[in-house]
Amino acid sequence: MPPPADNARIKTLFNLVCDLPDAAAQRAALEALGADAATLARVMALLQRDRSDAELPPRWRRWFGRRRRE
């Protein structure tokens, strides 16, 4: 399990780029912020999951969110 400081850094980077319009813009912003390859991969995976959840209808998002927390 990654150290808490690493998780905080990943969360900060995610929050900085999650509202950008697409994956290319998010990747470019992460690279500009100096993210290394491993960090870039972790944040991009989280962003992909966030995008796929956003494309679901609200009732499915609730169901999938509930299933992930179990």
C-alpha positions in Angstrom: 0.0 0.0 0.0 1.4 3.4 -0.9 2.4 5.8 1.9 -0.3 8.4 3.0 1.8 11.2 1.6 1.8 9.5 -1.8 -2.0 9.1 -1.7 -2.4 12.8 -0.8 -0.2 13.8 -3.8 -2.2 11.6 -6.1 -5.5 13.1 -4.8 -4.1 16.6 -5.2 -3.1 16.0 -8.8 -6.5 14.4 -9.5 -8.3 17.3 -8.1 -6.2 19.8 -10.1 -7.0 18.1 -13.5 -10.3 16.3 -13.1 -12.4 19.2 -14.5 -10.3 19.6 -17.7 -12.3 18.7 -20.8 -10.6 15.5 -21.9 -7.9 12.9 -21.3 -5.4 14.7 -23.5 -5.7 18.0 -21.6 -5.5 16.1 -18.3 -2.4 14.3 -19.4 -0.7 17.5 -20.6 -1.5 19.2 -17.3 -0.1 16.4 -15.3 3.1 16.4 -17.4 3.3 20.2 -16.9 3.0 19.7 -13.2 6.0 17.3 -13.3 4.2 14.0 -12.7 6.5 11.0 -13.2 5.4 8.0 -15.3 4.1 6.0 -12.4 2.1 8.9 -10.9 0.8 9.8 -14.3 -0.5 6.2 -14.8 -2.2 6.2 -11.4 -3.9 9.5 -11.8 -5.0 8.7 -15.4 -6.5 5.4 -14.2 -8.5 7.3 -11.6 -9.6 9.9 -14.1 -10.7 7.1 -16.5 -12.8 5.6 -13.8 -14.3 9.0 -13.0 -15.1 9.6 -16.6 -16.8 6.2 -17.0 -18.9 6.8 -13.9 -20.0 10.2 -15.2 -21.3 8.7 -18.4 -23.7 6.4 -16.5 -27.3 7.4 -15.8 -27.7 8.6 -12.1 -29.4 5.4 -10.8 -26.6 3.2 -12.3 -23.9 5.5 -10.8 -25.5 5.0 -7.3 -25.6 1.2 -7.8 -22.0 1.0 -9.1 -20.8 3.3 -6.3 -22.5 1.2 -3.7 -21.0 -2.0 -5.2 -17.4 -0.5 -5.2 -17.6 0.4 -1.5 -18.7 -3.1 -0.4 
